Amino acid sequence: MTFDDLKAKSQAELDELFKASPAGPIPNGDAQGQAIVCPGSFWSRLIARFVHALAWQGKVFDAEHGVLRNRISAFGLNAIVATVYKGPSWLDQKECIVIDYSKTSTVAQWIRDEIREIEPGTYLGACAEYCGTQHTLMLLRIVAEPPDQFARWVEQQRQAAAELPSDSVAAAGRRVFLGTVCMTCHTVAGTDAKGRLGPDLTHLMSRATIGAGAAPNTRESLLSWVRNPDNLKHGSLMPAMQIDEKYLHQLVEYLLTLR
């Protein structure tokens, strides 16, 4: 089941899928993760800042010792430890895999996640901690991969952005990006853009969604996002850029090359 399959489901359908799935074995090794935020849901400014600053990429499970570490940034830093065990879900009291930060982390000690295996190697999860009304609609998808496959993904994420023909529309969009406040907030490896306030965009198009799950990562979504992020994700810290339509389309052509 792909991320797009899950994204197309309603909140009620996702809840039913979670309830109908077995706990499955506790994952072991590297796992990529994707937050799923249902249409119309809102993230608090604190959570948005936290996710963007840390550039969360997935989790590394140690099933034998019952712990995991979150993989943050494209450079493979493992941090923010949680204990992992099986226990009753707060949603339906049936067995699930619990990811518990209460005794292992000072920055995430209020967080408890629950996951179940919906197909071999793919886990659907629900955040069971109330961090605000918007957080009740937050779900997670975790995909466990063989170590060699995950290592290839990490190495790809370390690469700089591809070179562009100087006379292309995308190259014009790169000049727009580097000539506006975009580069103040975002990093694109291999360019002068080294901002740290927003997410690293070097491999933007390798992601399934934008806005931490607010919308699918498509040309249309990117155009809408840059025009006014608040239309897709209320409370977003990114301001409406108010870029002329000509330059907006050039900018998005550039963003589409960041793979």
The 8 nearest C-alpha neighbors of each residue, nearest first, counted from 0:
[[1, 4, 2, 5, 118, 121, 3, 117],
 [2, 0, 4, 3, 5, 6, 121, 140],
 [1, 3, 5, 4, 6, 0, 207, 140],
 [2, 4, 6, 1, 5, 7, 207, 215],
 [5, 3, 1, 2, 7, 6, 0, 8],
 [4, 6, 2, 7, 3, 8, 1, 0],
 [5, 7, 3, 4, 8, 2, 35, 37],
 [8, 6, 5, 4, 3, 9, 2, 37],
 [9, 7, 5, 6, 12, 13, 10, 4],
 [8, 10, 12, 11, 13, 7, 37, 6],
 [9, 11, 13, 12, 14, 8, 37, 136],
 [10, 12, 14, 9, 13, 15, 8, 16],
 [13, 11, 15, 9, 14, 10, 8, 16],
 [12, 14, 16, 10, 15, 11, 17, 8],
 [13, 15, 11, 17, 12, 16, 18, 10],
 [14, 16, 18, 12, 13, 17, 19, 11],
 [17, 15, 13, 19, 14, 18, 12, 20],
 [16, 18, 14, 15, 20, 19, 13, 123],
 [19, 17, 15, 16, 20, 14, 91, 93],
 [18, 20, 16, 17, 15, 21, 117, 14],
 [21, 19, 17, 117, 18, 115, 16, 116],
 [22, 20, 23, 115, 116, 19, 95, 117],
 [21, 23, 115, 95, 116, 96, 94, 20],
 [22, 24, 116, 21, 115, 25, 95, 96],
 [25, 23, 26, 22, 116, 96, 115, 27],
 [24, 26, 62, 27, 23, 96, 84, 83],
 [27, 25, 60, 24, 62, 28, 143, 61],
 [28, 26, 60, 62, 61, 25, 29, 59],
 [29, 27, 60, 59, 61, 30, 26, 146],
 [28, 30, 59, 143, 58, 144, 60, 146],
 [31, 29, 143, 142, 58, 57, 144, 59],
 [32, 30, 57, 142, 141, 56, 58, 143],
 [31, 33, 141, 57, 140, 56, 142, 30],
 [34, 32, 140, 139, 35, 141, 31, 57],
 [33, 35, 139, 212, 138, 211, 140, 36],
 [36, 34, 212, 138, 139, 137, 37, 33],
 [35, 37, 212, 137, 213, 136, 138, 34],
 [36, 38, 40, 136, 39, 35, 10, 213],
 [39, 37, 40, 36, 213, 214, 231, 232],
 [38, 40, 37, 41, 232, 231, 233, 213],
 [41, 39, 133, 38, 37, 136, 36, 42],
 [40, 42, 133, 233, 232, 43, 39, 234],
 [43, 41, 133, 47, 46, 44, 134, 40],
 [42, 44, 45, 46, 47, 41, 234, 133],
 [43, 45, 47, 46, 48, 42, 234, 236],
 [44, 46, 48, 43, 47, 49, 42, 50],
 [45, 47, 49, 43, 48, 44, 50, 42],
 [48, 46, 44, 50, 49, 45, 51, 42],
 [47, 49, 51, 45, 46, 50, 52, 44],
 [48, 50, 46, 52, 47, 51, 45, 53],
 [51, 49, 47, 53, 52, 48, 54, 46],
 [50, 52, 198, 54, 48, 53, 49, 197],
 [51, 53, 49, 50, 54, 48, 197, 196],
 [52, 54, 50, 55, 51, 71, 72, 49],
 [55, 53, 72, 51, 71, 52, 50, 198],
 [56, 54, 71, 53, 57, 72, 70, 50],
 [55, 57, 70, 71, 32, 31, 54, 72],
 [58, 56, 31, 32, 70, 30, 69, 55],
 [57, 59, 69, 30, 70, 68, 29, 60],
 [58, 60, 29, 68, 28, 67, 30, 69],
 [61, 59, 67, 27, 28, 62, 26, 66],
 [62, 60, 27, 66, 63, 67, 64, 65],
 [61, 63, 65, 27, 64, 60, 25, 26],
 [64, 62, 61, 65, 27, 66, 60, 25],
 [63, 65, 62, 66, 61, 83, 82, 67],
 [66, 64, 83, 62, 63, 82, 61, 84],
 [67, 65, 82, 83, 61, 81, 64, 60],
 [68, 66, 60, 59, 81, 80, 61, 82],
 [69, 67, 80, 59, 78, 77, 79, 58],
 [68, 70, 58, 78, 77, 79, 57, 71],
 [71, 69, 77, 57, 58, 56, 76, 75],
 [70, 72, 55, 76, 54, 53, 56, 69],
 [73, 71, 54, 74, 75, 53, 55, 76],
 [72, 74, 75, 156, 157, 71, 153, 56],
 [75, 73, 72, 76, 157, 153, 71, 156],
 [74, 76, 73, 70, 72, 77, 71, 153],
 [75, 77, 71, 70, 74, 72, 78, 73],
 [78, 76, 70, 69, 68, 71, 75, 79],
 [77, 79, 68, 69, 80, 76, 70, 71],
 [80, 78, 68, 69, 104, 81, 77, 107],
 [79, 81, 68, 67, 103, 78, 104, 69],
 [82, 80, 100, 99, 67, 66, 103, 98],
 [81, 83, 66, 99, 65, 98, 67, 100],
 [84, 82, 65, 98, 66, 97, 99, 81],
 [85, 83, 97, 96, 65, 86, 82, 98],
 [86, 84, 96, 95, 97, 94, 83, 87],
 [85, 87, 94, 95, 97, 96, 88, 84],
 [88, 86, 94, 92, 93, 95, 89, 85],
 [89, 87, 92, 90, 93, 91, 95, 94],
 [88, 90, 92, 91, 87, 127, 93, 113],
 [89, 91, 88, 92, 127, 18, 93, 87],
 [90, 92, 93, 88, 89, 18, 87, 94],
 [93, 91, 88, 87, 89, 90, 94, 86],
 [94, 92, 87, 88, 91, 95, 86, 18],
 [93, 95, 87, 86, 22, 88, 85, 92],
 [94, 96, 22, 85, 86, 115, 88, 87],
 [95, 97, 85, 114, 113, 84, 22, 115],
 [96, 98, 113, 84, 83, 85, 112, 99],
 [99, 97, 83, 112, 111, 82, 113, 81],
 [98, 100, 111, 82, 81, 101, 97, 83],
 [101, 99, 81, 108, 103, 104, 102, 110],
 [100, 102, 108, 99, 103, 109, 104, 110],
 [103, 101, 100, 104, 108, 99, 81, 82],
 [104, 102, 100, 81, 80, 101, 105, 108],
 [105, 103, 108, 107, 106, 100, 79, 102],
 [104, 106, 108, 107, 103, 101, 102, 100],
 [105, 107, 104, 108, 79, 109, 100, 110],
 [108, 106, 104, 109, 110, 105, 100, 101],
 [107, 109, 101, 100, 104, 105, 110, 106],
 [110, 108, 107, 101, 111, 128, 100, 106],
 [111, 109, 128, 108, 107, 100, 112, 99],
 [110, 112, 99, 127, 128, 98, 126, 100],
 [111, 113, 126, 98, 127, 125, 97, 110],
 [114, 112, 97, 124, 125, 96, 98, 126],
 [124, 113, 115, 96, 123, 122, 95, 125],
 [116, 114, 22, 122, 123, 95, 21, 20],
 [115, 117, 122, 23, 118, 22, 121, 21],
 [116, 118, 122, 20, 121, 115, 123, 119],
 [117, 119, 121, 116, 120, 122, 0, 20],
 [120, 118, 121, 116, 117, 122, 23, 143],
 [119, 121, 143, 142, 118, 122, 116, 144],
 [122, 120, 142, 118, 119, 116, 141, 117],
 [123, 121, 116, 141, 115, 117, 140, 114],
 [124, 122, 140, 114, 115, 139, 117, 116],
 [123, 125, 114, 139, 113, 138, 140, 115],
 [124, 126, 138, 113, 112, 127, 139, 114],
 [125, 127, 112, 128, 111, 113, 138, 137],
 [126, 128, 111, 112, 125, 129, 113, 89],
 [129, 127, 110, 111, 126, 130, 109, 112],
 [128, 130, 131, 134, 127, 135, 132, 126],
 [131, 129, 134, 128, 132, 133, 135, 43],
 [130, 132, 134, 133, 129, 43, 135, 42],
 [131, 133, 134, 135, 130, 129, 41, 136],
 [134, 132, 41, 42, 131, 40, 135, 136],
 [135, 133, 137, 136, 131, 132, 130, 129],
 [134, 136, 133, 137, 132, 129, 131, 126],
 [137, 135, 134, 133, 37, 36, 40, 138],
 [136, 138, 36, 134, 135, 35, 126, 125],
 [139, 137, 125, 35, 124, 34, 126, 36],
 [140, 138, 34, 124, 35, 33, 123, 125],
 [139, 141, 123, 33, 32, 122, 124, 34],
 [140, 142, 32, 122, 31, 121, 30, 33],
 [141, 143, 121, 30, 31, 120, 32, 144],
 [144, 142, 30, 120, 29, 31, 121, 141],
 [143, 145, 30, 149, 29, 146, 142, 148],
 [144, 146, 148, 147, 149, 143, 29, 28],
 [147, 145, 149, 148, 150, 144, 29, 28],
 [148, 146, 150, 149, 145, 151, 144, 152],
 [149, 147, 151, 145, 150, 146, 144, 152],
 [148, 150, 152, 146, 151, 147, 144, 153],
 [151, 149, 147, 153, 152, 148, 146, 154],
 [152, 150, 154, 148, 149, 153, 155, 147],
 [151, 153, 149, 155, 150, 154, 156, 148],
 [154, 152, 150, 156, 155, 151, 149, 157],
 [155, 153, 151, 157, 156, 152, 150, 158],
 [156, 154, 152, 157, 153, 158, 151, 150],
 [155, 157, 153, 154, 158, 73, 152, 202],
 [158, 156, 154, 155, 73, 74, 153, 159],
 [157, 159, 155, 156, 160, 154, 188, 201],
 [160, 158, 188, 189, 161, 157, 201, 187],
 [159, 161, 201, 188, 189, 257, 162, 158],
 [162, 160, 159, 163, 257, 256, 258, 189],
 [161, 163, 160, 164, 189, 165, 159, 170],
 [164, 162, 170, 165, 161, 169, 167, 166],
 [163, 165, 167, 166, 170, 162, 169, 168],
 [166, 164, 170, 167, 163, 171, 169, 168],
 [165, 167, 164, 170, 168, 171, 169, 163],
 [168, 166, 170, 169, 164, 165, 171, 163],
 [169, 167, 171, 170, 249, 172, 252, 166],
 [168, 170, 253, 172, 252, 167, 171, 249],
 [171, 169, 173, 167, 172, 168, 165, 163],
 [170, 172, 168, 174, 169, 173, 249, 175],
 [173, 171, 250, 249, 169, 175, 253, 170],
 [172, 174, 176, 170, 175, 171, 253, 177],
 [173, 175, 177, 171, 172, 176, 178, 170],
 [176, 174, 172, 178, 173, 177, 250, 179],
 [175, 177, 173, 174, 178, 181, 179, 172],
 [178, 176, 174, 175, 182, 179, 173, 192],
 [177, 179, 175, 176, 174, 180, 182, 181],
 [180, 178, 181, 176, 177, 175, 182, 183],
 [179, 181, 183, 182, 184, 178, 176, 177],
 [182, 180, 179, 183, 176, 184, 185, 177],
 [183, 181, 192, 185, 180, 184, 177, 194],
 [182, 184, 194, 180, 181, 185, 192, 193],
 [183, 185, 194, 196, 197, 182, 195, 181],
 [186, 184, 194, 182, 197, 199, 195, 198],
 [187, 185, 193, 199, 192, 194, 200, 188],
 [188, 186, 201, 200, 192, 190, 189, 199],
 [187, 189, 159, 190, 201, 160, 186, 192],
 [188, 190, 159, 160, 187, 191, 192, 161],
 [191, 189, 192, 188, 187, 193, 160, 186],
 [190, 192, 193, 189, 177, 182, 187, 188],
 [193, 191, 182, 186, 190, 187, 194, 185],
 [192, 194, 186, 191, 185, 182, 195, 187],
 [195, 193, 184, 185, 183, 186, 182, 192],
 [196, 194, 184, 197, 185, 193, 186, 198],
 [195, 197, 184, 194, 52, 185, 198, 51],
 [198, 196, 184, 185, 195, 51, 52, 199],
 [199, 197, 51, 185, 54, 200, 52, 196],
 [198, 200, 186, 185, 201, 187, 197, 54],
 [199, 201, 203, 202, 187, 186, 198, 185],
 [202, 200, 187, 257, 160, 188, 203, 199],
 [203, 201, 258, 257, 200, 205, 204, 156],
 [202, 204, 200, 257, 205, 201, 206, 258],
 [205, 203, 258, 206, 202, 257, 255, 216],
 [204, 206, 258, 203, 202, 207, 257, 216],
 [207, 205, 204, 208, 203, 216, 209, 202],
 [206, 208, 216, 215, 205, 209, 2, 204],
 [209, 207, 215, 216, 212, 214, 206, 211],
 [208, 210, 216, 211, 214, 212, 213, 215],
 [209, 211, 213, 212, 214, 208, 232, 231],
 [212, 210, 209, 213, 34, 208, 36, 35],
 [211, 213, 35, 36, 208, 210, 214, 34],
 [212, 214, 210, 36, 211, 209, 232, 231],
 [215, 213, 208, 209, 212, 216, 220, 210],
 [216, 214, 208, 217, 207, 209, 220, 213],
 [215, 217, 208, 209, 207, 220, 214, 206],
 [218, 216, 220, 219, 215, 221, 208, 214],
 [217, 219, 221, 220, 222, 251, 216, 255],
 [220, 218, 222, 217, 221, 223, 216, 224],
 [221, 219, 223, 217, 222, 218, 224, 216],
 [220, 222, 224, 218, 223, 219, 225, 217],
 [223, 221, 219, 220, 225, 224, 226, 218],
 [222, 224, 220, 226, 221, 225, 227, 219],
 [225, 223, 228, 221, 227, 226, 222, 220],
 [224, 226, 227, 222, 223, 221, 228, 240],
 [227, 225, 223, 224, 239, 240, 222, 241],
 [226, 228, 239, 224, 229, 225, 230, 223],
 [229, 227, 224, 230, 231, 232, 225, 239],
 [228, 230, 233, 232, 231, 227, 235, 234],
 [229, 231, 228, 232, 227, 233, 224, 223],
 [232, 230, 229, 228, 213, 233, 224, 214],
 [233, 231, 229, 235, 230, 228, 213, 41],
 [232, 234, 229, 235, 41, 230, 231, 228],
 [233, 235, 229, 232, 236, 44, 43, 41],
 [236, 234, 237, 233, 229, 232, 228, 44],
 [235, 237, 238, 234, 44, 47, 48, 228],
 [236, 238, 235, 228, 239, 197, 229, 227],
 [239, 237, 240, 236, 228, 227, 235, 229],
 [240, 238, 227, 226, 241, 228, 225, 237],
 [239, 241, 242, 238, 226, 225, 227, 237],
 [242, 240, 239, 226, 243, 227, 225, 247],
 [241, 243, 240, 247, 244, 246, 226, 245],
 [242, 244, 246, 245, 247, 241, 248, 240],
 [245, 243, 247, 246, 248, 242, 249, 241],
 [246, 244, 247, 248, 243, 249, 242, 250],
 [245, 247, 249, 243, 248, 244, 250, 242],
 [246, 248, 244, 250, 249, 245, 242, 243],
 [249, 247, 251, 250, 246, 245, 244, 252],
 [250, 248, 172, 246, 252, 247, 251, 168],
 [251, 249, 172, 247, 253, 248, 252, 246],
 [250, 252, 254, 248, 253, 249, 255, 247],
 [253, 251, 169, 249, 255, 250, 254, 248],
 [254, 252, 169, 172, 250, 251, 255, 256],
 [253, 255, 251, 256, 257, 252, 250, 203],
 [254, 256, 252, 253, 257, 251, 204, 218],
 [257, 255, 254, 253, 258, 252, 204, 169],
 [258, 256, 202, 254, 203, 255, 204, 201],
 [257, 202, 204, 205, 256, 203, 201, 255]]
